[in-house]
Amino acid sequence: SVQAQVLNLMQDLQDRWGITYLFISHDLAVVDLVCDEVLVLQHGHAVEHGAAAEVLRRPRHPYTQRLLAALPGAACSSTPPGAAREPALPATAPGAESAPPTPAAASSPRGDAR
């Protein structure tokens, strides 16, 4: 796929030149494949940050838990009992007239020299 080709190219460039990427995505499956660290945003505010493996396998924040539960094939597709629920946003939040707020992940590709 084109997506796989782009991700492979990014990895090749990182390996060759030692560059770091800021990778912003709503696709948590891709984030899991290419990121060392992840920052989860909710309505533009950081709600969880850490090693990608830790955040994606043992999420602490209810929003991160709901994002992962919404993935195709997730074991649970609903909010766990007792989990905090977010209030509904107005149809258009300030600064988001074109689209509703979405999560984003900021990361460096795996193998990043620190």
TINU-364774 format. One record per residue: chain; x, y negated, z of N, C-alpha, C, O in turn; residue in one letter. Coordinates in nm, 2 decimals, decimal comma. Each point is the difference from the previous one (the first is absolute). Last residue first. Layout:
N
chaine_n_xx_n_yy_n_zz_ca_xx_ca_yy_ca_zz_c_xx_c_yy_c_zz_o_xx_o_yy_o_zz_residu
A_X_Y_Z_X_Y_Z_X_Y_Z_X_Y_Z_A
...
This chain:
114
chaine_n_xx_n_yy_n_zz_ca_xx_ca_yy_ca_zz_c_xx_c_yy_c_zz_o_xx_o_yy_o_zz_residu
A_1,89_-0,87_2,11_-0,03_-0,10_0,09_0,13_-0,05_0,06_0,00_-0,09_0,09_R
A_-0,20_0,36_-0,55_0,11_-0,02_0,09_-0,02_-0,12_0,09_-0,04_-0,11_-0,05_A
A_-0,33_0,44_-0,19_0,05_-0,14_0,01_0,12_0,00_0,09_-0,01_0,04_0,12_D
A_-0,30_0,34_-0,24_0,14_0,00_-0,03_0,07_-0,14_0,01_0,12_-0,01_-0,04_G
A_-0,64_0,03_-0,07_0,08_0,10_0,08_0,15_-0,01_-0,04_0,03_-0,02_-0,12_R
A_-0,30_-0,43_0,04_-0,01_0,14_-0,05_0,09_0,09_0,09_0,09_-0,04_0,07_P
A_-0,33_-0,38_0,15_0,12_0,02_-0,09_0,00_0,14_-0,04_-0,05_0,09_0,07_S
A_-0,38_-0,42_0,07_0,09_0,10_0,03_0,13_-0,01_-0,08_0,01_-0,08_-0,09_S
A_-0,56_-0,08_0,23_0,13_-0,06_-0,04_0,10_0,10_0,04_0,00_0,06_0,11_A
A_-0,55_-0,04_-0,22_0,11_0,05_0,07_0,12_-0,07_-0,05_0,02_-0,02_-0,12_A
A_-0,58_-0,08_0,17_0,12_0,00_-0,08_0,11_0,06_0,08_0,00_0,00_0,12_A
A_-0,59_-0,05_-0,16_0,12_0,03_0,08_0,12_-0,01_-0,10_-0,01_0,01_-0,12_P
A_-0,43_-0,31_0,04_0,04_0,14_-0,02_0,13_0,02_0,09_0,07_-0,10_0,03_T
A_-0,53_-0,26_-0,11_0,13_0,03_0,06_0,03_0,15_-0,02_-0,08_0,08_0,02_P
A_-0,25_-0,28_-0,38_0,00_0,02_0,14_0,14_0,03_0,05_0,08_0,04_-0,07_P
A_-0,16_-0,34_-0,37_0,00_0,14_0,04_0,00_0,00_0,16_0,04_-0,09_0,06_A
A_-0,07_-0,32_-0,31_0,01_0,09_-0,11_-0,01_0,14_0,04_-0,04_0,09_-0,09_S
A_0,04_-0,46_0,40_-0,12_-0,01_-0,08_0,00_0,11_-0,11_-0,10_0,04_-0,05_E
A_0,38_-0,17_0,46_-0,01_0,13_-0,06_-0,12_0,01_-0,09_-0,08_0,10_0,00_A
A_0,22_-0,48_0,28_0,12_0,04_-0,07_-0,01_0,14_-0,06_0,10_0,04_-0,06_G
A_-0,45_-0,11_0,43_0,08_-0,11_-0,05_0,13_0,05_-0,07_0,07_0,08_0,06_P
A_-0,47_0,25_-0,07_0,08_-0,06_0,11_0,08_-0,11_-0,06_0,03_0,00_-0,12_A
A_-0,50_0,23_-0,04_0,13_-0,05_-0,05_0,07_-0,07_0,12_-0,05_-0,10_0,05_T
A_-0,33_0,35_0,05_0,02_0,05_-0,14_0,13_-0,05_-0,06_0,07_0,07_-0,07_A
A_-0,07_-0,04_0,59_-0,09_-0,06_-0,09_0,03_0,05_-0,14_0,11_0,05_-0,03_P
A_0,01_0,28_0,41_0,05_-0,13_-0,05_-0,11_-0,06_-0,09_-0,08_0,07_-0,05_L
A_0,04_0,29_0,48_-0,01_-0,02_-0,14_0,05_-0,14_-0,04_-0,03_-0,09_0,08_A
A_0,23_0,35_0,35_-0,12_-0,07_-0,04_0,00_-0,02_-0,15_0,11_-0,02_-0,06_P
A_0,14_0,44_0,29_0,02_-0,14_-0,04_-0,13_-0,07_-0,04_-0,09_0,06_-0,06_E
A_0,18_0,35_0,42_-0,04_-0,03_-0,13_0,02_-0,14_-0,03_-0,03_-0,09_0,09_R
A_0,26_0,49_0,25_-0,05_-0,14_-0,01_-0,05_-0,02_-0,15_0,07_0,04_-0,09_A
A_-0,09_0,45_0,31_0,10_-0,10_-0,06_-0,07_-0,13_-0,02_-0,11_-0,01_-0,02_A
A_-0,11_0,41_0,19_0,06_-0,09_0,10_0,10_-0,10_-0,06_0,05_-0,09_0,07_G
A_-0,14_0,52_-0,35_-0,09_-0,05_0,11_0,08_-0,08_0,10_0,11_0,03_0,04_P
A_0,07_-0,02_-0,55_-0,01_0,09_0,12_-0,09_-0,06_0,11_-0,01_-0,12_0,01_P
A_-0,06_0,02_-0,54_0,07_-0,05_0,12_-0,02_0,09_0,12_-0,11_0,04_0,03_T
A_0,09_0,18_-0,51_-0,08_-0,10_0,07_0,09_-0,05_0,12_0,10_0,07_0,04_S
A_0,01_0,29_-0,35_-0,02_-0,12_-0,09_-0,09_-0,10_0,08_-0,05_-0,09_-0,07_S
A_0,43_0,52_0,14_-0,12_-0,07_0,06_-0,02_-0,12_-0,08_0,09_-0,08_-0,02_C
A_0,25_0,37_-0,12_-0,08_0,10_0,09_-0,12_-0,07_0,05_-0,10_0,07_0,02_A
A_0,31_-0,21_-0,49_0,02_-0,03_0,14_-0,09_0,10_0,08_-0,11_0,03_-0,04_A
A_0,12_-0,09_-0,45_0,06_0,12_0,06_0,03_-0,02_0,15_0,05_0,09_0,06_G
A_-0,07_-0,53_-0,33_-0,06_0,13_-0,05_0,07_0,12_0,07_0,12_0,00_0,01_P
A_-0,13_-0,46_0,26_0,07_0,06_-0,11_-0,07_0,13_-0,05_-0,06_0,07_0,08_L
A_-0,07_-0,34_0,31_-0,07_-0,03_-0,12_0,07_0,06_-0,13_-0,05_0,00_-0,11_A
A_0,23_0,01_0,56_-0,12_0,09_0,00_-0,07_-0,02_-0,13_-0,08_0,09_-0,05_A
A_0,44_-0,37_0,14_0,05_0,14_-0,03_-0,12_0,09_-0,01_0,00_0,10_-0,08_L
A_-0,09_-0,54_0,20_0,06_0,00_-0,13_0,04_0,14_-0,04_-0,03_0,05_-0,11_L
A_-0,12_-0,12_0,55_-0,11_0,00_-0,09_0,05_0,00_-0,15_-0,06_0,06_-0,08_R
A_0,38_-0,09_0,43_-0,07_0,13_0,01_-0,11_0,00_-0,11_-0,02_0,11_-0,06_Q
A_0,23_-0,51_0,12_0,09_0,09_-0,07_-0,06_0,14_0,00_0,00_0,07_-0,10_T
A_-0,22_-0,39_0,35_-0,01_-0,04_-0,14_0,08_0,10_-0,09_-0,04_0,05_-0,10_Y
A_0,06_-0,02_0,58_-0,13_0,05_-0,05_-0,01_-0,03_-0,15_-0,05_0,09_-0,08_P
A_0,54_-0,04_0,31_-0,11_-0,10_-0,01_-0,12_0,06_-0,07_0,01_0,08_-0,09_H
A_0,38_0,19_0,15_-0,04_-0,05_0,13_-0,12_-0,09_-0,01_-0,10_0,01_0,08_R
A_0,32_0,42_-0,39_-0,04_-0,14_0,00_-0,05_-0,03_0,14_-0,08_0,07_0,06_P
A_0,36_0,32_-0,28_-0,05_-0,03_0,14_-0,04_-0,14_0,01_0,06_-0,07_0,08_R
A_0,09_0,23_-0,50_-0,04_0,12_0,06_-0,06_-0,01_0,14_-0,07_0,09_0,05_R
A_0,23_-0,47_-0,31_-0,10_0,08_-0,09_-0,04_0,13_0,06_-0,10_0,06_-0,04_L
A_0,42_-0,34_0,26_-0,12_-0,08_-0,01_-0,11_0,09_-0,08_-0,11_0,00_0,04_V
A_0,55_0,18_0,01_-0,07_-0,02_0,13_-0,13_-0,06_-0,01_-0,10_0,05_0,05_E
A_0,38_-0,01_-0,43_-0,04_0,13_0,04_-0,08_-0,01_0,13_-0,10_0,07_0,02_A
A_0,30_-0,46_-0,19_-0,12_0,04_-0,08_-0,05_0,14_0,05_-0,12_0,01_0,01_A
A_0,35_-0,36_0,33_0,05_0,10_-0,10_-0,12_0,05_-0,08_-0,10_0,04_0,07_A
A_-0,04_-0,48_0,14_0,09_0,10_0,04_0,05_0,09_-0,11_-0,02_-0,03_-0,12_G
A_-0,41_-0,34_0,29_0,13_0,00_-0,07_0,09_0,12_0,06_-0,01_0,02_0,12_H
A_-0,53_-0,28_-0,12_0,08_0,11_0,04_0,13_0,00_-0,09_-0,01_-0,03_-0,12_E
A_-0,31_-0,32_0,11_-0,07_0,08_0,11_0,09_0,12_0,04_-0,02_0,05_0,11_V
A_0,04_-0,57_-0,38_0,06_0,12_0,02_-0,06_0,07_0,12_-0,02_-0,05_0,11_A
A_-0,24_-0,29_-0,44_0,07_0,00_0,13_0,06_0,14_0,02_-0,06_0,10_-0,03_H
A_-0,24_-0,24_-0,34_0,12_-0,09_0,00_0,09_0,00_0,13_0,09_-0,07_0,01_G
A_-0,49_0,35_-0,08_-0,04_-0,14_-0,02_0,12_-0,10_0,01_-0,01_-0,11_0,06_H
A_0,19_0,54_0,05_-0,15_-0,01_0,00_-0,04_-0,14_0,00_0,03_-0,08_0,10_Q
A_0,44_0,41_-0,20_-0,07_-0,13_0,01_-0,15_0,02_0,00_-0,05_0,08_-0,07_L
A_0,53_0,23_0,16_-0,14_0,00_-0,04_-0,06_-0,14_0,03_0,01_-0,05_0,12_V
A_0,50_0,26_-0,23_-0,07_-0,10_0,08_-0,14_0,00_-0,05_-0,03_-0,03_-0,12_L
A_0,49_0,38_0,10_-0,13_-0,04_-0,05_-0,05_-0,11_0,10_0,02_0,01_0,12_V
A_0,47_0,28_-0,30_-0,08_-0,07_0,10_-0,13_-0,05_-0,06_-0,01_-0,02_-0,12_E
A_0,28_0,29_-0,14_0,06_0,04_0,13_-0,08_-0,06_0,11_-0,02_0,06_0,11_D
A_-0,16_0,08_-0,63_0,04_-0,10_0,10_0,06_0,06_0,13_-0,03_0,11_0,04_C
A_-0,16_0,11_-0,46_0,11_-0,08_-0,03_0,05_-0,09_0,11_0,10_-0,07_-0,02_V
A_-0,47_0,41_0,04_0,11_0,05_-0,09_0,12_-0,08_0,00_0,11_0,05_-0,01_L
A_-0,51_-0,19_0,24_0,06_0,11_0,07_0,12_0,06_-0,08_0,09_0,04_0,06_D
A_-0,35_-0,37_-0,26_0,07_-0,06_0,11_0,08_0,11_0,07_0,11_-0,01_0,04_V
A_-0,42_0,14_-0,36_0,12_-0,05_-0,06_0,09_-0,06_0,11_0,13_0,02_0,00_V
A_-0,55_0,11_0,14_0,07_0,12_-0,05_0,14_-0,04_-0,06_0,10_0,07_0,02_A
A_-0,41_-0,40_0,11_0,08_0,05_0,11_0,07_0,13_-0,03_0,10_0,03_0,06_L
A_-0,29_-0,47_-0,33_0,01_0,14_-0,02_0,09_0,07_0,10_0,12_0,00_-0,01_D
A_-0,19_-0,47_-0,05_-0,12_0,05_0,07_0,00_0,15_-0,01_-0,08_0,07_0,06_H
A_0,51_-0,44_-0,09_-0,09_0,10_-0,06_-0,11_0,03_0,09_0,01_0,00_0,12_S
A_0,50_-0,26_-0,20_-0,13_-0,03_0,05_-0,10_0,09_-0,07_-0,01_-0,01_-0,13_I
A_0,57_-0,04_0,23_-0,10_0,08_-0,08_-0,14_-0,03_0,07_-0,02_0,05_0,11_F
A_0,55_-0,24_-0,14_-0,12_-0,03_0,08_-0,12_0,06_-0,09_-0,03_-0,06_-0,10_L
A_0,57_0,21_0,08_-0,13_-0,04_-0,05_-0,09_-0,04_0,11_0,00_0,06_0,11_Y
A_0,57_-0,01_-0,21_-0,12_0,03_0,09_-0,12_-0,06_-0,06_0,01_-0,11_-0,06_T
A_0,51_0,30_-0,14_-0,10_-0,11_0,02_-0,11_0,05_0,09_-0,03_0,12_0,02_I
A_0,45_0,09_-0,22_-0,02_-0,02_0,14_-0,10_-0,11_0,04_0,01_-0,06_0,10_G
A_0,14_0,26_-0,54_0,04_-0,13_0,04_-0,01_-0,03_0,15_0,04_-0,10_0,05_W
A_-0,15_0,54_-0,26_0,12_-0,06_-0,07_0,05_-0,13_0,05_0,12_-0,01_0,02_R
A_-0,51_0,22_0,16_0,11_0,09_0,02_0,13_-0,06_-0,06_0,11_0,01_0,06_D
A_-0,52_-0,23_-0,13_0,04_-0,01_0,14_0,13_0,08_0,03_0,09_-0,04_0,06_Q
A_-0,29_0,07_-0,49_0,06_-0,13_0,02_0,05_-0,02_0,14_0,11_-0,05_0,03_L
A_-0,35_0,44_-0,12_0,12_0,01_-0,07_0,08_-0,13_0,02_0,12_0,00_0,02_D
A_-0,56_0,02_0,14_0,09_0,08_0,08_0,14_0,01_-0,06_0,10_-0,02_0,07_Q
A_-0,44_-0,20_-0,31_0,03_-0,08_0,12_0,10_0,08_0,08_0,09_-0,06_0,06_M
A_-0,26_0,29_-0,43_0,09_-0,11_-0,04_0,05_-0,09_0,12_0,11_-0,03_0,02_L
A_-0,44_0,36_0,05_0,13_0,06_-0,02_0,10_-0,10_-0,04_0,12_0,01_0,04_N
A_-0,56_-0,16_0,00_0,05_0,04_0,13_0,14_0,06_-0,01_0,09_-0,02_0,08_L
A_-0,32_-0,07_-0,48_0,04_-0,12_0,07_0,06_0,03_0,13_0,10_-0,06_0,04_V
A_-0,28_0,42_-0,27_0,12_-0,05_-0,07_0,05_-0,13_0,06_0,12_-0,02_0,02_Q
A_-0,53_0,21_0,14_0,12_0,08_0,04_0,13_-0,05_-0,06_0,10_0,00_0,06_A
A_-0,51_-0,20_-0,19_0,03_-0,03_0,14_0,13_0,07_0,04_0,09_-0,05_0,07_Q
A_-0,27_0,15_-0,49_0,07_-0,13_0,00_0,04_-0,04_0,14_0,11_-0,05_0,03_V
A_-0,17_0,57_-0,13_-0,08_-0,12_0,00_0,09_-0,12_0,00_0,12_0,00_0,04_S
